[in-house]
Amino acid sequence: MIFRLLHLCSGTEYSKPLSRILEPAHSLTVTHTLVDTRTALARDSDWQMLLIDIQMVQQLGEGTCEQLISSTRSLHIQCALTGTSNIPTDQLLALRLGCLGDLAMPYITSLVTAKLDTWSTISQSFRQEQQRKQELQQIQQAAILCMAHITRLRDHSTGNHTLRCQHFVRVLAEKLRSHPDFSGELIDSHTIELLSQSAALHDIGKVGIADSILQKPGSLNAAEYETMKQHTWHGYQALADAEKLLPEHTRTSTETFIRFGKQITLSHHERWDGKGYPQQLKGTQIPISARLMAVADVYDAVTSERPYQPERSHQVAVSIIQQGRDNQFDPNVVDAFLALTGLFSQTNQLLQAKFPSHEAQHQLSTDPLH
């Protein structure tokens, strides 16, 4: 197998000894600057490995090299140090920087070849694992869209509300990820993506509500409203049952996704003042995911056309959410929303065009030109 290797070293004298061993059987590209290395990585992600000479670590500094190695590994390309000595400090440096290992001088052909074979196998395993994760995420997203579509078929009033809310939740979460009260939950972009995906499930419990209530064009009476409120428990129970099918003691993206889904389906109608439903949770008792969903839900409901109310303006939605600060909504989430009103307005226009209301969808589906 031919390996594609990128070697960052400070001069030809540091690359030649390794080139003599590698180039007869493998493709070796040498760079001498950080800029050229980053350019090569950005231009082509098909490298097997990035080799960094220890002289470059000493020139650039450990921090810079650690950042380079971290960004390279995010492309599923593994790294190793070259030109090291057979001393523990060099080997520990390689591990500290995030490398698989090191190639010590003087280079021994059989040892270099054996290490490259091993590292290539490890690198290939990482790539295959990432590919499996991506495929699972695509399957997960398809399942989410199917469930959201079923909800839309049952509840004609919501249209593509569930899909638009995904985007609004993501925007709020990104804004709050550095806030000390939220950073422990919104730990990284992957977690925020799982949270925003789960937001599409917030109304799936409505499939358990009778059509006479779910599709009633007018206002619900007291008894009907109490029945409608049960959609939170229906959605929560569906996801709780799904969670039971997961292997015990797993710590996977799927488990995180279902946890967010349970929180959102059950608690997105709770209020900051404790007057919501179904559990009358108050303040920080309400999960962060549900607090974000509450603002996104109301914003989209106000700015979308429903059978029982016309579409209202972005500014009306802003006013309603602002008035709900400290009673209906978490004040920190409202403050984040108010800092993003321009982005919300722009995003809403784009999403309403991409994910139109039910009435607009119906016109498109009956138009013979579509």
N, C-alpha and C positions, 0 to 999 in steps of 0.2 A: 504494500500500500504506500502511495506517495503522500507524504505529509506536506502541508503548506504552512511554513513557519515564518514568522516575522521576528526579526532580531534587532533590538534597540541597543546599540553600543556606541561608545564615544569615538572610536576610531577603527581604521582597517586592521590595525595590529591586534585588536581584541576580537575581531570577527573571523579573521583568516583561519586560525586553528580549528574552529568549529566548522567553518565552511568546507574545509578539506575532508571532514568526516561526513558531513550531511549532504552536500550538493550532488554527489554521484547518484544518490537514491531519492533525494527529496528536493522540494522547491523551497529555497531559502531567500527571503528578501531582507536586505539590511537597511536600517534607517539610523541616522545619527542625531536626530533632534526629536524633541517631544512633539512638536507641531507635525513633522512628517509622519510620525508614528500614529498620531490621532487621525490624520488625513487618510492614511492607509486603512485603518480600522473602520473609518466611516465609509470609505469607498467600497469596501469588500468585507463582508462578515463571514466569509468561508475559510478563514484561517483556522488551522488546527490548534496552534499555540502561539503565544507571545513570549519570546525569550528576552530578558532584560539583563544586560551585563551589570555586575555589581559596581563597576566604575560609574555607571549612570545613576545608580542609587546615591552614591556619594556626591555626585555633581548636582543632581536635582533635589535631593533631600528625600527622606523616607516618606514624608507626608504627601508630596507630589506623586511619588511612585505608587503609594498605596491607593491614591485616588485613581490613577491610571489603571491599576490592576483591578480595582473594584468596578470601574466602568467597562473594562474589557470582559470581565466575568459576567457582567449583565448581558453581554452579547453571546454568552455561552462559549467563550473562548478562554481556555485555561492558560496559566502563566507559570514560568519557572525562571529562576536566577541562573546566570552563567558567569564563568570566570571566578567562582568562589574558591576558597581554600577548604581543605578537609578539617575544618575546625568547627566546634559546636556553635560559636557565635554567628558564623555565616549561615549555617543551616537553620538556626533559630530566626535569623533575619528573614530568610525566605518564607518561613511559615508565618511570621508576624505580618508580613506584607500581604499575605493571602495567596502565596504561590503553592503549587503542588510539591515543589522541592527545588533542588539546585543541581547544576552540573559543575563539578569541581575540576580545576586544573591540577596537573596536566590531564587533558582529555584522553580517555581510553575508549577506543572505537566501540568495543563490545558493550561497555558499560553505558555509553551515551545511547547506543541503539536500543538497549534493553529498557532504559528509562523512558525513552521516547515512545516505545511500543506500549509500555504500561500507561503512561500519561495519555496517550492517544485513546486507549481503551476507556480510561476514566472520562475523558472529554466527550467521547461518543456517547457514553452512558448518560452523562449530564444532558446532552442535547436531546437524546431520545426521551428522557424523563420530562424535559420541558415541553417537547412536542406532545407527549401524552397529556400533560397538564392543560395545554392550549386546547387540545381536542375535547377534554372534559369540560373546560370552560365554555366552549362553543355549544356542547350538548346541553349544559346547564342553562345557557342563555336561550337556546331554542325552547327548552321546557318552560322557562319563565314566560316567554312570548306566547306559548300555547295556553298557559294558564290565564295570562292577562286577556287573551282573545276570548276564552270561554267566559270570563267575567263580563267582557263587553257584550257578548251575545245575550247574556242573561239580563244585564242592567243597561238598557239602551241609553240611559241618561248620562253615562260617564264617557262614552266615546273612547278616545285615546288618552283619557285623563291619566290612566295608570302609567303609560309610557312617558308622558311629559313629566310626571312627578319624579321619575328616575333622574332626569337631568337637573331639576331644581334641587333635589336632595344632594346631588353630587356637588353642585356649586356652593351650597351652604356648608357642606362638610369640608371642602377645600379651604374655605374662608376661616373655619374654626379649628383647623387641625393643629395650629400652633397655640391656641388658647389653653391656658393651664387647666381649665375645668374640662376640656375635651380631648386634650392630646393623649391621655391614657387610653382612650377608646379609638380615636382616629389616628392610629399609630403610623400608617403609611398609605401610599397610593393604592396598593392592592386591597387593603381593608376598606378604604373608601369606595373602591369599585364594587366590592361585594355588598356593601351597604346600599349603594345606589341601585344595584340590580335587585336586591330584595325589596326595595320600595315599590316595585311593580306588582308585588303580591299583596299590598296592604288591604285590598278589598276582595280577595279571593273567597272570603267567607260568605259573600253575598250569593254564591251559588246555592247556599243552604236556605235562602229566604224565598218564600212563596212568590210566584209571579204577580199575584194580586196586590202584593205590597211593593215588590221590587219595581214593577212597571206602572204603578199608579201615577197618573199624570198630575194629580193635585197634591195638596198637603196630606200628610199622614195624621190619623187621629192618635190619641195617647196610647191605645193598645197596640196599634200598628207600629208606632215608633219604638215601643219596648221590644217588639219582635225584631225590628230592623237592627236594633242595637246588638242583637245576638250574633251579627255577622263577625264581630270581633272575636268571639269565642270559637265560632265555626272555623275561621281562618287559622287561629292559633292551634286548635286541635288537629287540623289537617297536617300542619307542619310538625307538630309534636309527634304525631304518628309516623311521619316520614323519618324523623330523627331516630326513632327506635330501631329503624332498619340499618342504621350505621353501625359499623363495628365498634365495640366498646373501647374506650381510652384512645380514640382517634383525636388528632388535632389537625384537621385538614381544613382547606378552604370551604368545603361543603358544610362542615360543622359550623364554621363561622357564619356562612351564608344563612343557614337555617336558624341559627340563634338570632341574627338580625331580623329575619323574617318573622319569627315568633314575637319578638318585641314589637315590631311595627304593626303587625296585624292585630295584636291584642290591645295595644296602648296608644294608637295614633289619634284616638278621640278623648284621651285624658287631657285635663286642663291643669295649668300651672297652679291655680288656686284650689285644686282638689274637687272641682265641681263637674268633672267629666265622667266618662264611663269607659269600661265596665267596672273598674275597681276603685274609682275615686282616688287614684294616686295623686300626690301633691308634690310640687317642686321637683327636687332631684330624685325623688322616688321614681319618677317617670324615666325610662331608659332614654339615653341620648338619641338613639336612632328614631324613637317615636317623637321626640321633641322636634327634631329636624323635619320629620314627615308631616307633623301637624301644620307647620308654616307652609310647606310646599303644597299640601293638600288644599288648604284654604285659598292660597294664591291662585292655584289653577282652577278651583271651583268657581271663584269669583270672576275670573277673566274668560271663562268658557260658557258657551251657550248650553242651557239645560232646558228640558221641556217645561219646567216649573219656573224658570227665570231667564231673562235675556242676558246676553254677555255684557259684562260691565268692564269699565276701563281699568288699565293698569293702575292709575292713580287712586281709583276707588279701592282696589285691592291693597295698595300700600297703606291707605288710611285705615282700613279695617284691621290690618295686621298691627299697625302702630298703636291703635286703640286697645288691642288685645295684649299689649306688653304688660307683664306682671300679673295678668289675670288668666287669660287663655293660653298665652305662650311664654316660654322661657325668655326672659329679657335679653340674655346673651344671644340667643338665636335671632330675636327680632333686631337687635343691633347689627348683627351680621347681615341680615336681610336688607336693612335700611342702607347699609354701606354698599350694597350691591344692586340697588333698585334699577340703575341704568342697564346693568348686565341682565337682570331679570326681564326687563322690558324687551330688550333686543332678543334674548333667548326665546321669550314667549312668542314673539312674532315668527321666528324661524320654526319653532316647534309646532305652532298652530298650522303652519303651512305644510310641514312634514307629516304631522300626526293630527289630522283635522278632526272636528267634532263629528258625532254620529250622523247628524243631518247632512253635513258635507260629504261624508263617506257614502251615505245612501244615494245622494245625487250622482256621485261618481260611478257607483256600481250599477245604476240604472241608465246611465248615459251610454248610448250605443257606440259612441266614439271611444270609450274607455274599456 
